[in-house]
C-alpha cells in the first residue's frame, strides 16, 4: 500500500463510509511526511519498517508517503484503521495531535508517534536522541574549519532542530570557543532548491563546514562537494554521495526500538509512554569519518564518545548560555528531558532566529 498523496486521497474518499475492520496488531501502518526513498529521514524510518518485516514473523506492513502535517494525515490514518491496521507508526513531528484525536475515536488501535511530549490511553511516543552525536560531529567540524564559521541548514524552528543546532555548536565551541554557526531555515522538510541556494550562499560567505537537518541530505552534500566545502550528515549515511566533502554524520537506527514496542503490544505489556534511546542505546549512530579528518581528531572524538556512552559526560550540563546572554542552566546542573524536548532557544554563537 505505497500510496502518494493524490492516490491516497482517492482511497480515503472511497472508503470513509465503510465500517472499520477489527484492529489487527499484526497489521502495521507507517505514515511518512515525504518519500520513503528520500535517502534521509523517511528512508531511516522505512529501514525501521523493513527491519520489522525481516525480524518479526506474521506481520504485514503498509505505507503512505508524502502525507503533510495537516488534517490530511488524520484521514490517511483513518484509512489504515478502516482496513484493519491495529498499530500505526506516525513518523513525523506534526502528526501527534491528529494521532491523539483519532486515538479517542479508535481505542483499540495503538499509535506510536515519533517524538513529542503528549500521550493518551493508546498513543505513545518514541524517539532516538541524536544530540550526543551532533555534539561529536560539532567537535569534528570545529577541528576541521579554518574560518571558524560554520553553517546549519534546518527545515523548521522546532525543538528537535534547536537541539541539533545547539549540540553541534557546543561541540564546535569545545575546540574553538570563537566558532559561530549561521542558521538558514528552509520552511520545509524537503526543499532541494532552497537547500542548494543556502549551501551556495554559505560557501560564498566563507563558511567551510555545513551541517543540516532536513529530510534528505543529498542536495546539500552534493552541492557542498561542488563548492569545496565540508559537510556533516544527518539521518542516513551519505558518505558515498560526497566523499570529498564528508566529515562525519549522525544516522538513525529505528528498527530495534520499533521491534520492542511492537512485541510489547503483541504480548499485552505495552503502556503509553515516552520511549527514548540514544547513542549509548544504539538508536543513534555516529557515522564513519571522512578521509580528510585527522587521526588526532578521530582519537579525540572517539574518546569523548566513550565518555558519553559510559555516562561520564553529559552534553547538556551547564553553563549553557543563550544567544542573548541569558544563562539557561548554571555550572554543574543539567537540563532534564522535558526542557530538552521543549527547547526553544539557540545558544551563544549561533547566528539565526528562533521564530
C-alpha positions as YAML, in Angstrom:
chain: A
units: angstrom
residues:
- id: 1
  name: UNK
  ca: [0.00, 0.00, 0.00]
- id: 2
  name: UNK
  ca: [2.67, 2.51, -1.02]
- id: 3
  name: UNK
  ca: [0.48, 5.44, -1.95]
- id: 4
  name: UNK
  ca: [1.32, 9.04, -2.74]
- id: 5
  name: UNK
  ca: [-0.88, 11.93, -1.63]
- id: 6
  name: UNK
  ca: [-3.28, 12.13, -4.58]
- id: 7
  name: UNK
  ca: [-3.80, 8.38, -4.82]
- id: 8
  name: UNK
  ca: [-4.15, 8.15, -1.05]
- id: 9
  name: UNK
  ca: [-6.91, 10.75, -1.14]
- id: 10
  name: UNK
  ca: [-8.87, 8.72, -3.68]
- id: 11
  name: UNK
  ca: [-8.70, 5.63, -1.47]
- id: 12
  name: UNK
  ca: [-9.78, 7.66, 1.52]
- id: 13
  name: UNK
  ca: [-12.82, 9.10, -0.25]
- id: 14
  name: UNK
  ca: [-13.83, 5.66, -1.45]
- id: 15
  name: UNK
  ca: [-13.68, 4.04, 1.98]
- id: 16
  name: UNK
  ca: [-14.57, 6.69, 4.57]
- id: 17
  name: UNK
  ca: [-18.15, 5.46, 4.77]
- id: 18
  name: UNK
  ca: [-17.19, 1.82, 5.30]
- id: 19
  name: UNK
  ca: [-17.29, 0.26, 8.77]
- id: 20
  name: UNK
  ca: [-13.77, -0.21, 10.13]
- id: 21
  name: UNK
  ca: [-12.36, -3.71, 10.28]
- id: 22
  name: UNK
  ca: [-11.37, -5.14, 13.64]
- id: 23
  name: UNK
  ca: [-7.98, -3.84, 14.77]
- id: 24
  name: UNK
  ca: [-5.31, -6.43, 13.99]
- id: 25
  name: UNK
  ca: [-1.99, -5.72, 15.68]
- id: 26
  name: UNK
  ca: [-0.23, -7.87, 13.08]
- id: 27
  name: UNK
  ca: [-1.16, -5.23, 10.50]
- id: 28
  name: UNK
  ca: [1.14, -2.24, 10.96]
- id: 29
  name: UNK
  ca: [0.80, 1.05, 9.11]
- id: 30
  name: UNK
  ca: [3.53, 3.63, 8.55]
- id: 31
  name: UNK
  ca: [2.87, 7.23, 7.54]
- id: 32
  name: UNK
  ca: [5.70, 9.34, 6.11]
- id: 33
  name: UNK
  ca: [5.80, 13.08, 5.52]
- id: 34
  name: UNK
  ca: [7.99, 12.59, 2.43]
- id: 35
  name: UNK
  ca: [9.04, 9.82, 0.06]
- id: 36
  name: UNK
  ca: [10.44, 6.66, 1.59]
- id: 37
  name: UNK
  ca: [13.25, 6.86, -0.96]
- id: 38
  name: UNK
  ca: [14.46, 10.33, 0.10]
- id: 39
  name: UNK
  ca: [17.69, 8.78, 1.39]
- id: 40
  name: UNK
  ca: [17.26, 10.76, 4.59]
- id: 41
  name: UNK
  ca: [14.75, 10.91, 7.44]
- id: 42
  name: UNK
  ca: [11.94, 8.99, 5.75]
- id: 43
  name: UNK
  ca: [14.37, 6.41, 4.45]
- id: 44
  name: UNK
  ca: [15.60, 5.90, 8.02]
- id: 45
  name: UNK
  ca: [12.03, 5.25, 9.17]
- id: 46
  name: UNK
  ca: [11.39, 2.89, 6.27]
- id: 47
  name: UNK
  ca: [14.55, 0.98, 7.12]
- id: 48
  name: UNK
  ca: [12.96, 0.50, 10.55]
- id: 49
  name: UNK
  ca: [9.84, -0.89, 8.87]
- id: 50
  name: UNK
  ca: [11.99, -3.24, 6.79]
- id: 51
  name: UNK
  ca: [13.74, -4.38, 9.96]
- id: 52
  name: UNK
  ca: [10.35, -5.32, 11.43]
- id: 53
  name: UNK
  ca: [9.38, -7.33, 8.35]
- id: 54
  name: UNK
  ca: [12.72, -9.16, 8.41]
- id: 55
  name: UNK
  ca: [12.74, -9.94, 12.13]
- id: 56
  name: UNK
  ca: [9.06, -10.48, 13.03]
- id: 57
  name: UNK
  ca: [7.10, -13.34, 11.54]
- id: 58
  name: UNK
  ca: [3.45, -12.98, 10.64]
- id: 59
  name: UNK
  ca: [3.28, -9.19, 10.40]
- id: 60
  name: UNK
  ca: [2.12, -7.18, 7.40]
- id: 61
  name: UNK
  ca: [3.20, -3.57, 6.92]
- id: 62
  name: UNK
  ca: [1.72, -0.81, 4.77]
- id: 63
  name: UNK
  ca: [2.99, 2.67, 3.98]
- id: 64
  name: UNK
  ca: [1.60, 6.03, 2.96]
- id: 65
  name: UNK
  ca: [4.15, 8.53, 1.65]
- id: 66
  name: UNK
  ca: [4.18, 12.31, 1.13]
- id: 67
  name: UNK
  ca: [1.47, 12.99, 3.71]
- id: 68
  name: UNK
  ca: [1.61, 16.57, 5.04]
- id: 69
  name: UNK
  ca: [1.41, 17.54, 8.70]
- id: 70
  name: UNK
  ca: [-2.21, 18.64, 8.31]
- id: 71
  name: UNK
  ca: [-5.72, 17.24, 8.60]
- id: 72
  name: UNK
  ca: [-4.86, 15.03, 5.64]
- id: 73
  name: UNK
  ca: [-2.79, 12.76, 7.86]
- id: 74
  name: UNK
  ca: [-5.82, 12.12, 10.06]
- id: 75
  name: UNK
  ca: [-7.73, 10.94, 7.00]
- id: 76
  name: UNK
  ca: [-4.84, 8.72, 5.97]
- id: 77
  name: UNK
  ca: [-4.59, 7.12, 9.40]
- id: 78
  name: UNK
  ca: [-8.32, 6.56, 9.40]
- id: 79
  name: UNK
  ca: [-7.95, 4.77, 6.08]
- id: 80
  name: UNK
  ca: [-5.41, 2.44, 7.69]
- id: 81
  name: UNK
  ca: [-7.74, 1.84, 10.63]
- id: 82
  name: UNK
  ca: [-10.66, 1.02, 8.38]
- id: 83
  name: UNK
  ca: [-8.58, -1.61, 6.64]
- id: 84
  name: UNK
  ca: [-7.80, -3.29, 9.97]
- id: 85
  name: UNK
  ca: [-4.40, -1.90, 10.94]
- id: 86
  name: UNK
  ca: [-4.02, -2.20, 14.70]
- id: 87
  name: UNK
  ca: [-0.70, -0.38, 15.01]
- id: 88
  name: UNK
  ca: [0.18, 2.89, 13.31]
- id: 89
  name: UNK
  ca: [3.61, 4.49, 13.27]
- id: 90
  name: UNK
  ca: [3.03, 8.22, 12.78]
- id: 91
  name: UNK
  ca: [6.57, 9.18, 11.91]
- id: 92
  name: UNK
  ca: [6.60, 12.97, 11.53]
- id: 93
  name: UNK
  ca: [6.75, 15.68, 14.20]
- id: 94
  name: UNK
  ca: [3.44, 17.33, 13.32]
- id: 95
  name: UNK
  ca: [1.27, 14.20, 13.38]
- id: 96
  name: UNK
  ca: [0.87, 13.95, 17.15]
- id: 97
  name: UNK
  ca: [-2.33, 15.91, 17.75]
- id: 98
  name: UNK
  ca: [-4.04, 14.07, 14.90]
- id: 99
  name: UNK
  ca: [-2.99, 10.72, 16.36]
- id: 100
  name: UNK
  ca: [-4.36, 11.66, 19.77]
- id: 101
  name: UNK
  ca: [-7.63, 12.81, 18.21]
- id: 102
  name: UNK
  ca: [-8.05, 9.55, 16.31]
- id: 103
  name: UNK
  ca: [-7.00, 7.56, 19.36]
- id: 104
  name: UNK
  ca: [-10.08, 8.75, 21.21]
- id: 105
  name: UNK
  ca: [-12.26, 7.53, 18.35]
- id: 106
  name: UNK
  ca: [-10.50, 4.16, 17.96]
- id: 107
  name: UNK
  ca: [-9.37, 2.96, 21.42]
- id: 108
  name: UNK
  ca: [-8.34, -0.49, 20.14]
- id: 109
  name: UNK
  ca: [-5.70, 0.95, 17.80]
- id: 110
  name: UNK
  ca: [-2.20, 1.70, 19.09]
- id: 111
  name: UNK
  ca: [-0.47, 4.83, 17.79]
- id: 112
  name: UNK
  ca: [3.32, 5.20, 18.03]
- id: 113
  name: UNK
  ca: [4.41, 8.76, 17.29]
- id: 114
  name: UNK
  ca: [7.93, 9.98, 16.53]
- id: 115
  name: UNK
  ca: [8.76, 12.46, 19.28]
- id: 116
  name: UNK
  ca: [6.65, 14.85, 21.29]
- id: 117
  name: UNK
  ca: [5.66, 15.12, 24.93]
- id: 118
  name: UNK
  ca: [1.99, 14.10, 24.81]
- id: 119
  name: UNK
  ca: [0.50, 10.66, 25.37]
- id: 120
  name: UNK
  ca: [-3.01, 9.30, 25.78]
- id: 121
  name: UNK
  ca: [-4.60, 5.93, 26.55]
- id: 122
  name: UNK
  ca: [-3.46, 4.44, 23.24]
- id: 123
  name: UNK
  ca: [-0.87, 6.91, 21.96]
- id: 124
  name: UNK
  ca: [2.79, 6.71, 22.93]
- id: 125
  name: UNK
  ca: [5.91, 8.37, 21.59]
- id: 126
  name: UNK
  ca: [9.33, 7.10, 20.60]
- id: 127
  name: UNK
  ca: [12.49, 8.94, 19.66]
- id: 128
  name: UNK
  ca: [16.21, 8.46, 19.26]
- id: 129
  name: UNK
  ca: [18.14, 11.37, 20.74]
- id: 130
  name: UNK
  ca: [20.87, 12.35, 18.30]
- id: 131
  name: UNK
  ca: [22.14, 15.29, 20.38]
- id: 132
  name: UNK
  ca: [25.25, 13.44, 21.59]
- id: 133
  name: UNK
  ca: [26.15, 12.51, 18.03]
- id: 134
  name: UNK
  ca: [25.65, 16.08, 16.85]
- id: 135
  name: UNK
  ca: [27.92, 17.32, 19.64]
- id: 136
  name: UNK
  ca: [30.64, 14.93, 18.47]
- id: 137
  name: UNK
  ca: [30.08, 16.00, 14.87]
- id: 138
  name: UNK
  ca: [30.50, 19.59, 16.07]
- id: 139
  name: UNK
  ca: [33.88, 18.66, 17.53]
- id: 140
  name: UNK
  ca: [34.89, 17.31, 14.12]
- id: 141
  name: UNK
  ca: [33.59, 20.44, 12.37]
- id: 142
  name: UNK
  ca: [35.25, 22.82, 14.82]
- id: 143
  name: UNK
  ca: [38.53, 20.97, 14.46]
- id: 144
  name: UNK
  ca: [38.42, 21.00, 10.65]
- id: 145
  name: UNK
  ca: [37.16, 24.53, 10.00]
- id: 146
  name: UNK
  ca: [39.83, 27.06, 9.09]
- id: 147
  name: UNK
  ca: [37.50, 30.05, 9.24]
- id: 148
  name: UNK
  ca: [35.67, 29.17, 12.46]
- id: 149
  name: UNK
  ca: [32.50, 29.94, 10.51]
- id: 150
  name: UNK
  ca: [30.08, 27.01, 10.32]
- id: 151
  name: UNK
  ca: [26.64, 26.75, 8.74]
- id: 152
  name: UNK
  ca: [23.46, 24.83, 9.51]
- id: 153
  name: UNK
  ca: [20.52, 24.32, 7.15]
- id: 154
  name: UNK
  ca: [17.30, 23.46, 9.01]
- id: 155
  name: UNK
  ca: [13.72, 22.84, 7.99]
- id: 156
  name: UNK
  ca: [11.57, 24.24, 10.80]
- id: 157
  name: UNK
  ca: [12.06, 26.16, 14.04]
- id: 158
  name: UNK
  ca: [11.05, 23.32, 16.35]
- id: 159
  name: UNK
  ca: [12.68, 21.82, 19.47]
- id: 160
  name: UNK
  ca: [14.24, 18.89, 17.63]
- id: 161
  name: UNK
  ca: [16.10, 21.28, 15.32]
- id: 162
  name: UNK
  ca: [17.14, 23.63, 18.13]
- id: 163
  name: UNK
  ca: [18.61, 20.63, 19.94]
- id: 164
  name: UNK
  ca: [20.70, 19.59, 16.94]
- id: 165
  name: UNK
  ca: [21.93, 23.12, 16.25]
- id: 166
  name: UNK
  ca: [22.81, 23.78, 19.89]
- id: 167
  name: UNK
  ca: [24.55, 20.43, 20.38]
- id: 168
  name: UNK
  ca: [26.52, 20.93, 17.17]
- id: 169
  name: UNK
  ca: [27.52, 24.44, 18.23]
- id: 170
  name: UNK
  ca: [28.59, 23.39, 21.73]
- id: 171
  name: UNK
  ca: [30.72, 20.63, 20.23]
- id: 172
  name: UNK
  ca: [32.41, 23.03, 17.84]
- id: 173
  name: UNK
  ca: [33.00, 25.58, 20.59]
- id: 174
  name: UNK
  ca: [34.60, 22.94, 22.80]
- id: 175
  name: UNK
  ca: [37.59, 23.01, 20.42]
- id: 176
  name: UNK
  ca: [37.19, 26.58, 19.11]
- id: 177
  name: UNK
  ca: [35.44, 28.89, 21.62]
- id: 178
  name: UNK
  ca: [35.09, 31.58, 18.93]
- id: 179
  name: UNK
  ca: [33.28, 29.33, 16.44]
- id: 180
  name: UNK
  ca: [29.95, 30.59, 15.10]
- id: 181
  name: UNK
  ca: [27.09, 28.70, 13.44]
- id: 182
  name: UNK
  ca: [24.90, 30.56, 10.96]
- id: 183
  name: UNK
  ca: [21.44, 29.02, 10.52]
- id: 184
  name: UNK
  ca: [19.22, 29.19, 7.44]
- id: 185
  name: UNK
  ca: [15.62, 27.94, 7.70]
- id: 186
  name: UNK
  ca: [14.04, 26.50, 4.55]
- id: 187
  name: UNK
  ca: [10.45, 26.24, 5.83]
- id: 188
  name: UNK
  ca: [10.03, 22.70, 4.52]
- id: 189
  name: UNK
  ca: [11.31, 19.20, 5.16]
- id: 190
  name: UNK
  ca: [12.32, 18.67, 1.54]
- id: 191
  name: UNK
  ca: [13.20, 21.82, -0.40]
- id: 192
  name: UNK
  ca: [16.08, 20.92, -2.75]
- id: 193
  name: UNK
  ca: [16.24, 24.32, -4.47]
- id: 194
  name: UNK
  ca: [16.36, 26.25, -1.20]
- id: 195
  name: UNK
  ca: [18.88, 23.79, 0.22]
- id: 196
  name: UNK
  ca: [21.18, 24.27, -2.78]
- id: 197
  name: UNK
  ca: [20.80, 28.05, -2.58]
- id: 198
  name: UNK
  ca: [21.64, 28.06, 1.13]
- id: 199
  name: UNK
  ca: [24.69, 25.85, 0.58]
- id: 200
  name: UNK
  ca: [25.99, 28.14, -2.16]
- id: 201
  name: UNK
  ca: [25.33, 31.24, -0.05]
- id: 202
  name: UNK
  ca: [27.26, 29.72, 2.85]
- id: 203
  name: UNK
  ca: [30.20, 28.92, 0.58]
- id: 204
  name: UNK
  ca: [30.15, 32.48, -0.76]
- id: 205
  name: UNK
  ca: [30.30, 33.80, 2.83]
- id: 206
  name: UNK
  ca: [33.42, 31.79, 3.67]
- id: 207
  name: UNK
  ca: [31.60, 29.15, 5.74]
- id: 208
  name: UNK
  ca: [33.64, 25.99, 5.30]
- id: 209
  name: UNK
  ca: [31.61, 23.31, 7.16]
- id: 210
  name: UNK
  ca: [27.85, 22.83, 6.78]
- id: 211
  name: UNK
  ca: [25.57, 20.70, 8.95]
- id: 212
  name: UNK
  ca: [21.89, 20.13, 8.28]
- id: 213
  name: UNK
  ca: [18.62, 18.68, 9.45]
- id: 214
  name: UNK
  ca: [16.23, 18.34, 6.55]
- id: 215
  name: UNK
  ca: [14.58, 15.19, 5.27]
- id: 216
  name: UNK
  ca: [17.08, 14.45, 2.51]
- id: 217
  name: UNK
  ca: [20.77, 15.35, 2.84]
- id: 218
  name: UNK
  ca: [21.76, 14.57, -0.75]
- id: 219
  name: UNK
  ca: [21.27, 18.03, -2.30]
- id: 220
  name: UNK
  ca: [23.30, 19.74, 0.42]
- id: 221
  name: UNK
  ca: [26.02, 17.08, 0.29]
- id: 222
  name: UNK
  ca: [26.46, 17.19, -3.48]
- id: 223
  name: UNK
  ca: [26.30, 21.00, -3.67]
- id: 224
  name: UNK
  ca: [28.92, 21.28, -0.91]
- id: 225
  name: UNK
  ca: [31.12, 18.82, -2.79]
- id: 226
  name: UNK
  ca: [30.99, 21.01, -5.89]
- id: 227
  name: UNK
  ca: [31.81, 24.13, -3.86]
- id: 228
  name: UNK
  ca: [34.73, 22.58, -2.00]
- id: 229
  name: UNK
  ca: [33.25, 22.87, 1.49]
- id: 230
  name: UNK
  ca: [32.75, 20.17, 4.10]
- id: 231
  name: UNK
  ca: [29.53, 18.60, 5.35]
- id: 232
  name: UNK
  ca: [28.11, 16.89, 8.42]
- id: 233
  name: UNK
  ca: [25.42, 14.35, 7.53]
- id: 234
  name: UNK
  ca: [22.14, 13.57, 9.28]
- id: 235
  name: UNK
  ca: [19.63, 10.70, 9.36]
- id: 236
  name: UNK
  ca: [21.30, 8.41, 6.80]
- id: 237
  name: UNK
  ca: [24.96, 7.97, 5.89]
- id: 238
  name: UNK
  ca: [25.56, 9.66, 2.51]
- id: 239
  name: UNK
  ca: [29.34, 9.46, 2.61]
- id: 240
  name: UNK
  ca: [29.41, 7.77, -0.81]
- id: 241
  name: UNK
  ca: [27.46, 10.64, -2.39]
- id: 242
  name: UNK
  ca: [30.04, 13.30, -1.42]
- id: 243
  name: UNK
  ca: [33.27, 11.56, -0.40]
- id: 244
  name: UNK
  ca: [35.46, 14.67, -0.65]
- id: 245
  name: UNK
  ca: [33.11, 16.87, 1.39]
- id: 246
  name: UNK
  ca: [32.17, 14.30, 4.02]
- id: 247
  name: UNK
  ca: [33.49, 14.68, 7.59]
- id: 248
  name: UNK
  ca: [31.04, 12.53, 9.59]
- id: 249
  name: UNK
  ca: [27.35, 12.41, 10.39]
- id: 250
  name: UNK
  ca: [24.67, 11.06, 12.69]
- id: 251
  name: UNK
  ca: [22.34, 8.32, 11.45]
- id: 252
  name: UNK
  ca: [19.28, 6.69, 12.98]
- id: 253
  name: UNK
  ca: [18.71, 3.00, 13.67]
- id: 254
  name: UNK
  ca: [14.98, 2.73, 14.43]
- id: 255
  name: UNK
  ca: [14.46, -0.99, 13.88]
- id: 256
  name: UNK
  ca: [15.25, -2.50, 17.32]
- id: 257
  name: UNK
  ca: [13.24, 0.20, 19.12]
- id: 258
  name: UNK
  ca: [10.26, -0.37, 16.81]
- id: 259
  name: UNK
  ca: [10.50, -4.12, 17.29]
- id: 260
  name: UNK
  ca: [10.49, -3.82, 21.10]
- id: 261
  name: UNK
  ca: [7.35, -1.67, 21.08]
- id: 262
  name: UNK
  ca: [5.50, -3.96, 18.68]
- id: 263
  name: UNK
  ca: [6.44, -7.01, 20.76]
- id: 264
  name: UNK
  ca: [5.09, -5.30, 23.88]
- id: 265
  name: UNK
  ca: [1.81, -4.60, 22.10]
- id: 266
  name: UNK
  ca: [1.60, -8.21, 20.97]
- id: 267
  name: UNK
  ca: [2.21, -9.54, 24.48]
- id: 268
  name: UNK
  ca: [-0.15, -7.05, 26.13]
- id: 269
  name: UNK
  ca: [2.60, -5.39, 28.16]
- id: 270
  name: UNK
  ca: [2.73, -2.08, 26.25]
- id: 271
  name: UNK
  ca: [1.69, 1.09, 28.03]
- id: 272
  name: UNK
  ca: [1.72, 4.60, 26.53]
- id: 273
  name: UNK
  ca: [4.97, 6.33, 27.45]
- id: 274
  name: UNK
  ca: [7.88, 8.28, 26.05]
- id: 275
  name: UNK
  ca: [10.26, 5.61, 24.74]
- id: 276
  name: UNK
  ca: [13.73, 7.02, 24.18]
- id: 277
  name: UNK
  ca: [17.11, 5.76, 23.09]
- id: 278
  name: UNK
  ca: [20.34, 7.48, 22.07]
- id: 279
  name: UNK
  ca: [23.95, 6.97, 21.09]
- id: 280
  name: UNK
  ca: [24.52, 4.68, 24.06]
- id: 281
  name: UNK
  ca: [21.43, 2.65, 23.26]
- id: 282
  name: UNK
  ca: [22.34, 2.25, 19.59]
- id: 283
  name: UNK
  ca: [19.35, 4.08, 18.10]
- id: 284
  name: UNK
  ca: [21.59, 7.00, 17.10]
- id: 285
  name: UNK
  ca: [24.84, 6.18, 15.32]
- id: 286
  name: UNK
  ca: [27.98, 8.25, 14.76]
- id: 287
  name: UNK
  ca: [28.80, 7.70, 11.08]
- id: 288
  name: UNK
  ca: [32.30, 6.89, 9.78]
- id: 289
  name: UNK
  ca: [34.84, 9.67, 9.48]
- id: 290
  name: UNK
  ca: [35.72, 11.15, 6.11]
- id: 291
  name: UNK
  ca: [39.21, 10.83, 4.68]
- id: 292
  name: UNK
  ca: [40.10, 14.44, 5.48]
- id: 293
  name: UNK
  ca: [39.55, 14.01, 9.24]
- id: 294
  name: UNK
  ca: [42.89, 13.81, 11.05]
- id: 295
  name: UNK
  ca: [43.89, 10.89, 13.22]
- id: 296
  name: UNK
  ca: [44.19, 13.29, 16.14]
- id: 297
  name: UNK
  ca: [40.59, 14.44, 15.71]
- id: 298
  name: UNK
  ca: [39.33, 10.89, 15.33]
- id: 299
  name: UNK
  ca: [41.02, 9.85, 18.57]
- id: 300
  name: UNK
  ca: [39.64, 12.86, 20.43]
- id: 301
  name: UNK
  ca: [36.08, 12.28, 19.19]
- id: 302
  name: UNK
  ca: [36.11, 8.56, 19.94]
- id: 303
  name: UNK
  ca: [37.41, 9.24, 23.46]
- id: 304
  name: UNK
  ca: [34.57, 11.71, 24.01]
- id: 305
  name: UNK
  ca: [32.11, 9.19, 22.60]
- id: 306
  name: UNK
  ca: [33.29, 6.62, 25.16]
- id: 307
  name: UNK
  ca: [32.72, 9.14, 27.96]
- id: 308
  name: UNK
  ca: [29.21, 9.92, 26.70]
- id: 309
  name: UNK
  ca: [28.24, 6.27, 26.29]
- id: 310
  name: UNK
  ca: [29.56, 5.40, 29.76]
- id: 311
  name: UNK
  ca: [27.61, 8.27, 31.33]
- id: 312
  name: UNK
  ca: [30.76, 10.08, 32.44]
- id: 313
  name: UNK
  ca: [29.92, 13.05, 30.20]
- id: 314
  name: UNK
  ca: [26.57, 14.84, 29.71]
- id: 315
  name: UNK
  ca: [26.48, 17.40, 26.91]
- id: 316
  name: UNK
  ca: [23.54, 19.36, 28.36]
- id: 317
  name: UNK
  ca: [25.40, 20.21, 31.58]
- id: 318
  name: UNK
  ca: [25.89, 23.93, 32.29]
- id: 319
  name: UNK
  ca: [26.94, 26.52, 31.93]
- id: 320
  name: UNK
  ca: [24.73, 26.89, 28.84]
- id: 321
  name: UNK
  ca: [24.23, 30.45, 27.65]
- id: 322
  name: UNK
  ca: [21.56, 31.59, 25.18]
- id: 323
  name: UNK
  ca: [22.12, 33.97, 22.25]
- id: 324
  name: UNK
  ca: [21.10, 36.99, 24.32]
- id: 325
  name: UNK
  ca: [23.45, 36.12, 27.17]
- id: 326
  name: UNK
  ca: [20.79, 34.59, 29.43]
- id: 327
  name: UNK
  ca: [22.07, 31.67, 31.49]
- id: 328
  name: UNK
  ca: [19.85, 28.71, 30.67]
- id: 329
  name: UNK
  ca: [21.49, 26.34, 33.12]
- id: 330
  name: UNK
  ca: [24.28, 27.01, 35.57]
- id: 331
  name: UNK
  ca: [27.56, 25.20, 36.03]
- id: 332
  name: UNK
  ca: [27.18, 21.69, 37.43]
- id: 333
  name: UNK
  ca: [23.46, 21.46, 36.60]
- id: 334
  name: UNK
  ca: [21.88, 19.73, 33.63]
- id: 335
  name: UNK
  ca: [18.74, 20.13, 31.54]
- id: 336
  name: UNK
  ca: [16.08, 17.49, 32.18]
- id: 337
  name: UNK
  ca: [14.23, 15.59, 29.45]
- id: 338
  name: UNK
  ca: [11.23, 17.90, 29.37]
- id: 339
  name: UNK
  ca: [13.39, 21.02, 28.99]
- id: 340
  name: UNK
  ca: [15.49, 19.35, 26.30]
- id: 341
  name: UNK
  ca: [12.47, 18.18, 24.32]
- id: 342
  name: UNK
  ca: [10.75, 21.56, 24.55]
- id: 343
  name: UNK
  ca: [13.92, 23.52, 23.72]
- id: 344
  name: UNK
  ca: [13.07, 26.97, 22.35]
- id: 345
  name: UNK
  ca: [16.40, 28.79, 22.41]
- id: 346
  name: UNK
  ca: [19.65, 28.92, 20.49]
- id: 347
  name: UNK
  ca: [22.98, 29.09, 22.29]
- id: 348
  name: UNK
  ca: [25.52, 31.88, 22.20]
- id: 349
  name: UNK
  ca: [27.48, 31.76, 18.97]
- id: 350
  name: UNK
  ca: [24.50, 30.80, 16.81]
- id: 351
  name: UNK
  ca: [23.51, 33.39, 14.21]
- id: 352
  name: UNK
  ca: [19.83, 32.94, 13.36]
- id: 353
  name: UNK
  ca: [16.30, 33.36, 14.69]
- id: 354
  name: UNK
  ca: [14.06, 31.09, 16.75]
- id: 355
  name: UNK
  ca: [10.79, 32.31, 15.19]
...
